[in-house]
């Protein structure tokens, strides 16, 4: 049976403000991951985002009650 985990991340992004200065903004993102264990879900997120220019941190991994993605 498939299991889906909701993986929450904190992502640091450099954004330009109205005066043209770069600021680091922290945003939260969520991903739905098909995995057997929370460890596998985290590994899949790390692989998916490797090579990204943004700094990210996994903050939560929660097993969902989703039965199927159609």
MODELLER restraints for C-alpha pairs under 7 A, 6 or more apart:
rsr = mdl.restraints
at = mdl.atoms
rsr.add(forms.Gaussian(group=physical.xy_distance, feature=features.Distance(at['CA:2:A'], at['CA:34:A']), mean=6.88, stdev=0.5))
rsr.add(forms.Gaussian(group=physical.xy_distance, feature=features.Distance(at['CA:3:A'], at['CA:34:A']), mean=5.84, stdev=0.5))
rsr.add(forms.Gaussian(group=physical.xy_distance, feature=features.Distance(at['CA:3:A'], at['CA:35:A']), mean=5.83, stdev=0.5))
rsr.add(forms.Gaussian(group=physical.xy_distance, feature=features.Distance(at['CA:3:A'], at['CA:36:A']), mean=6.02, stdev=0.5))
rsr.add(forms.Gaussian(group=physical.xy_distance, feature=features.Distance(at['CA:4:A'], at['CA:32:A']), mean=6.46, stdev=0.5))
rsr.add(forms.Gaussian(group=physical.xy_distance, feature=features.Distance(at['CA:4:A'], at['CA:33:A']), mean=5.43, stdev=0.5))
rsr.add(forms.Gaussian(group=physical.xy_distance, feature=features.Distance(at['CA:4:A'], at['CA:34:A']), mean=4.61, stdev=0.5))
rsr.add(forms.Gaussian(group=physical.xy_distance, feature=features.Distance(at['CA:4:A'], at['CA:35:A']), mean=6.08, stdev=0.5))
rsr.add(forms.Gaussian(group=physical.xy_distance, feature=features.Distance(at['CA:4:A'], at['CA:63:A']), mean=6.19, stdev=0.5))
rsr.add(forms.Gaussian(group=physical.xy_distance, feature=features.Distance(at['CA:4:A'], at['CA:64:A']), mean=5.72, stdev=0.5))
rsr.add(forms.Gaussian(group=physical.xy_distance, feature=features.Distance(at['CA:4:A'], at['CA:66:A']), mean=6.52, stdev=0.5))
rsr.add(forms.Gaussian(group=physical.xy_distance, feature=features.Distance(at['CA:5:A'], at['CA:32:A']), mean=5.74, stdev=0.5))
rsr.add(forms.Gaussian(group=physical.xy_distance, feature=features.Distance(at['CA:5:A'], at['CA:33:A']), mean=5.16, stdev=0.5))
rsr.add(forms.Gaussian(group=physical.xy_distance, feature=features.Distance(at['CA:5:A'], at['CA:34:A']), mean=6.48, stdev=0.5))
rsr.add(forms.Gaussian(group=physical.xy_distance, feature=features.Distance(at['CA:5:A'], at['CA:35:A']), mean=6.90, stdev=0.5))
rsr.add(forms.Gaussian(group=physical.xy_distance, feature=features.Distance(at['CA:5:A'], at['CA:41:A']), mean=6.78, stdev=0.5))
rsr.add(forms.Gaussian(group=physical.xy_distance, feature=features.Distance(at['CA:5:A'], at['CA:61:A']), mean=6.35, stdev=0.5))
rsr.add(forms.Gaussian(group=physical.xy_distance, feature=features.Distance(at['CA:5:A'], at['CA:62:A']), mean=5.35, stdev=0.5))
rsr.add(forms.Gaussian(group=physical.xy_distance, feature=features.Distance(at['CA:5:A'], at['CA:63:A']), mean=4.49, stdev=0.5))
rsr.add(forms.Gaussian(group=physical.xy_distance, feature=features.Distance(at['CA:5:A'], at['CA:64:A']), mean=5.51, stdev=0.5))
rsr.add(forms.Gaussian(group=physical.xy_distance, feature=features.Distance(at['CA:6:A'], at['CA:30:A']), mean=6.54, stdev=0.5))
rsr.add(forms.Gaussian(group=physical.xy_distance, feature=features.Distance(at['CA:6:A'], at['CA:31:A']), mean=5.70, stdev=0.5))
rsr.add(forms.Gaussian(group=physical.xy_distance, feature=features.Distance(at['CA:6:A'], at['CA:32:A']), mean=4.77, stdev=0.5))
rsr.add(forms.Gaussian(group=physical.xy_distance, feature=features.Distance(at['CA:6:A'], at['CA:33:A']), mean=6.38, stdev=0.5))
rsr.add(forms.Gaussian(group=physical.xy_distance, feature=features.Distance(at['CA:6:A'], at['CA:61:A']), mean=5.71, stdev=0.5))
rsr.add(forms.Gaussian(group=physical.xy_distance, feature=features.Distance(at['CA:6:A'], at['CA:62:A']), mean=5.16, stdev=0.5))
rsr.add(forms.Gaussian(group=physical.xy_distance, feature=features.Distance(at['CA:6:A'], at['CA:63:A']), mean=6.41, stdev=0.5))
rsr.add(forms.Gaussian(group=physical.xy_distance, feature=features.Distance(at['CA:6:A'], at['CA:64:A']), mean=6.48, stdev=0.5))
rsr.add(forms.Gaussian(group=physical.xy_distance, feature=features.Distance(at['CA:7:A'], at['CA:30:A']), mean=5.55, stdev=0.5))
rsr.add(forms.Gaussian(group=physical.xy_distance, feature=features.Distance(at['CA:7:A'], at['CA:31:A']), mean=5.16, stdev=0.5))
rsr.add(forms.Gaussian(group=physical.xy_distance, feature=features.Distance(at['CA:7:A'], at['CA:32:A']), mean=6.36, stdev=0.5))
rsr.add(forms.Gaussian(group=physical.xy_distance, feature=features.Distance(at['CA:7:A'], at['CA:60:A']), mean=5.65, stdev=0.5))
rsr.add(forms.Gaussian(group=physical.xy_distance, feature=features.Distance(at['CA:7:A'], at['CA:61:A']), mean=4.54, stdev=0.5))
rsr.add(forms.Gaussian(group=physical.xy_distance, feature=features.Distance(at['CA:7:A'], at['CA:62:A']), mean=6.53, stdev=0.5))
rsr.add(forms.Gaussian(group=physical.xy_distance, feature=features.Distance(at['CA:8:A'], at['CA:29:A']), mean=5.84, stdev=0.5))
rsr.add(forms.Gaussian(group=physical.xy_distance, feature=features.Distance(at['CA:8:A'], at['CA:30:A']), mean=4.54, stdev=0.5))
rsr.add(forms.Gaussian(group=physical.xy_distance, feature=features.Distance(at['CA:8:A'], at['CA:31:A']), mean=6.58, stdev=0.5))
rsr.add(forms.Gaussian(group=physical.xy_distance, feature=features.Distance(at['CA:8:A'], at['CA:58:A']), mean=5.95, stdev=0.5))
rsr.add(forms.Gaussian(group=physical.xy_distance, feature=features.Distance(at['CA:8:A'], at['CA:59:A']), mean=5.46, stdev=0.5))
rsr.add(forms.Gaussian(group=physical.xy_distance, feature=features.Distance(at['CA:8:A'], at['CA:60:A']), mean=4.84, stdev=0.5))
rsr.add(forms.Gaussian(group=physical.xy_distance, feature=features.Distance(at['CA:8:A'], at['CA:61:A']), mean=6.36, stdev=0.5))
rsr.add(forms.Gaussian(group=physical.xy_distance, feature=features.Distance(at['CA:9:A'], at['CA:28:A']), mean=5.60, stdev=0.5))
rsr.add(forms.Gaussian(group=physical.xy_distance, feature=features.Distance(at['CA:9:A'], at['CA:29:A']), mean=5.22, stdev=0.5))
rsr.add(forms.Gaussian(group=physical.xy_distance, feature=features.Distance(at['CA:9:A'], at['CA:30:A']), mean=6.22, stdev=0.5))
rsr.add(forms.Gaussian(group=physical.xy_distance, feature=features.Distance(at['CA:9:A'], at['CA:56:A']), mean=6.43, stdev=0.5))
rsr.add(forms.Gaussian(group=physical.xy_distance, feature=features.Distance(at['CA:9:A'], at['CA:57:A']), mean=5.45, stdev=0.5))
rsr.add(forms.Gaussian(group=physical.xy_distance, feature=features.Distance(at['CA:9:A'], at['CA:58:A']), mean=4.52, stdev=0.5))
rsr.add(forms.Gaussian(group=physical.xy_distance, feature=features.Distance(at['CA:9:A'], at['CA:59:A']), mean=5.32, stdev=0.5))
rsr.add(forms.Gaussian(group=physical.xy_distance, feature=features.Distance(at['CA:10:A'], at['CA:26:A']), mean=6.44, stdev=0.5))
rsr.add(forms.Gaussian(group=physical.xy_distance, feature=features.Distance(at['CA:10:A'], at['CA:27:A']), mean=5.77, stdev=0.5))
rsr.add(forms.Gaussian(group=physical.xy_distance, feature=features.Distance(at['CA:10:A'], at['CA:28:A']), mean=4.71, stdev=0.5))
rsr.add(forms.Gaussian(group=physical.xy_distance, feature=features.Distance(at['CA:10:A'], at['CA:29:A']), mean=6.54, stdev=0.5))
rsr.add(forms.Gaussian(group=physical.xy_distance, feature=features.Distance(at['CA:10:A'], at['CA:56:A']), mean=5.53, stdev=0.5))
rsr.add(forms.Gaussian(group=physical.xy_distance, feature=features.Distance(at['CA:10:A'], at['CA:57:A']), mean=5.26, stdev=0.5))
rsr.add(forms.Gaussian(group=physical.xy_distance, feature=features.Distance(at['CA:10:A'], at['CA:58:A']), mean=6.59, stdev=0.5))
rsr.add(forms.Gaussian(group=physical.xy_distance, feature=features.Distance(at['CA:10:A'], at['CA:59:A']), mean=6.69, stdev=0.5))
rsr.add(forms.Gaussian(group=physical.xy_distance, feature=features.Distance(at['CA:11:A'], at['CA:26:A']), mean=5.51, stdev=0.5))
rsr.add(forms.Gaussian(group=physical.xy_distance, feature=features.Distance(at['CA:11:A'], at['CA:27:A']), mean=5.32, stdev=0.5))
rsr.add(forms.Gaussian(group=physical.xy_distance, feature=features.Distance(at['CA:11:A'], at['CA:28:A']), mean=6.17, stdev=0.5))
rsr.add(forms.Gaussian(group=physical.xy_distance, feature=features.Distance(at['CA:11:A'], at['CA:54:A']), mean=6.70, stdev=0.5))
rsr.add(forms.Gaussian(group=physical.xy_distance, feature=features.Distance(at['CA:11:A'], at['CA:55:A']), mean=5.79, stdev=0.5))
rsr.add(forms.Gaussian(group=physical.xy_distance, feature=features.Distance(at['CA:11:A'], at['CA:56:A']), mean=4.31, stdev=0.5))
rsr.add(forms.Gaussian(group=physical.xy_distance, feature=features.Distance(at['CA:11:A'], at['CA:57:A']), mean=6.58, stdev=0.5))
rsr.add(forms.Gaussian(group=physical.xy_distance, feature=features.Distance(at['CA:12:A'], at['CA:24:A']), mean=6.25, stdev=0.5))
rsr.add(forms.Gaussian(group=physical.xy_distance, feature=features.Distance(at['CA:12:A'], at['CA:25:A']), mean=5.62, stdev=0.5))
rsr.add(forms.Gaussian(group=physical.xy_distance, feature=features.Distance(at['CA:12:A'], at['CA:26:A']), mean=4.55, stdev=0.5))
rsr.add(forms.Gaussian(group=physical.xy_distance, feature=features.Distance(at['CA:12:A'], at['CA:27:A']), mean=6.54, stdev=0.5))
rsr.add(forms.Gaussian(group=physical.xy_distance, feature=features.Distance(at['CA:12:A'], at['CA:54:A']), mean=5.98, stdev=0.5))
rsr.add(forms.Gaussian(group=physical.xy_distance, feature=features.Distance(at['CA:12:A'], at['CA:55:A']), mean=5.30, stdev=0.5))
rsr.add(forms.Gaussian(group=physical.xy_distance, feature=features.Distance(at['CA:12:A'], at['CA:56:A']), mean=6.25, stdev=0.5))
rsr.add(forms.Gaussian(group=physical.xy_distance, feature=features.Distance(at['CA:13:A'], at['CA:24:A']), mean=5.45, stdev=0.5))
rsr.add(forms.Gaussian(group=physical.xy_distance, feature=features.Distance(at['CA:13:A'], at['CA:25:A']), mean=5.18, stdev=0.5))
rsr.add(forms.Gaussian(group=physical.xy_distance, feature=features.Distance(at['CA:13:A'], at['CA:26:A']), mean=6.32, stdev=0.5))
rsr.add(forms.Gaussian(group=physical.xy_distance, feature=features.Distance(at['CA:13:A'], at['CA:54:A']), mean=5.97, stdev=0.5))
rsr.add(forms.Gaussian(group=physical.xy_distance, feature=features.Distance(at['CA:14:A'], at['CA:22:A']), mean=6.11, stdev=0.5))
rsr.add(forms.Gaussian(group=physical.xy_distance, feature=features.Distance(at['CA:14:A'], at['CA:23:A']), mean=5.48, stdev=0.5))
rsr.add(forms.Gaussian(group=physical.xy_distance, feature=features.Distance(at['CA:14:A'], at['CA:24:A']), mean=4.45, stdev=0.5))
rsr.add(forms.Gaussian(group=physical.xy_distance, feature=features.Distance(at['CA:14:A'], at['CA:25:A']), mean=6.14, stdev=0.5))
rsr.add(forms.Gaussian(group=physical.xy_distance, feature=features.Distance(at['CA:15:A'], at['CA:22:A']), mean=5.49, stdev=0.5))
rsr.add(forms.Gaussian(group=physical.xy_distance, feature=features.Distance(at['CA:15:A'], at['CA:23:A']), mean=5.35, stdev=0.5))
rsr.add(forms.Gaussian(group=physical.xy_distance, feature=features.Distance(at['CA:15:A'], at['CA:24:A']), mean=6.21, stdev=0.5))
rsr.add(forms.Gaussian(group=physical.xy_distance, feature=features.Distance(at['CA:15:A'], at['CA:25:A']), mean=6.70, stdev=0.5))
rsr.add(forms.Gaussian(group=physical.xy_distance, feature=features.Distance(at['CA:16:A'], at['CA:22:A']), mean=4.49, stdev=0.5))
rsr.add(forms.Gaussian(group=physical.xy_distance, feature=features.Distance(at['CA:16:A'], at['CA:23:A']), mean=6.11, stdev=0.5))
rsr.add(forms.Gaussian(group=physical.xy_distance, feature=features.Distance(at['CA:17:A'], at['CA:23:A']), mean=6.85, stdev=0.5))
rsr.add(forms.Gaussian(group=physical.xy_distance, feature=features.Distance(at['CA:33:A'], at['CA:41:A']), mean=5.94, stdev=0.5))
rsr.add(forms.Gaussian(group=physical.xy_distance, feature=features.Distance(at['CA:35:A'], at['CA:41:A']), mean=5.30, stdev=0.5))
rsr.add(forms.Gaussian(group=physical.xy_distance, feature=features.Distance(at['CA:38:A'], at['CA:61:A']), mean=6.37, stdev=0.5))
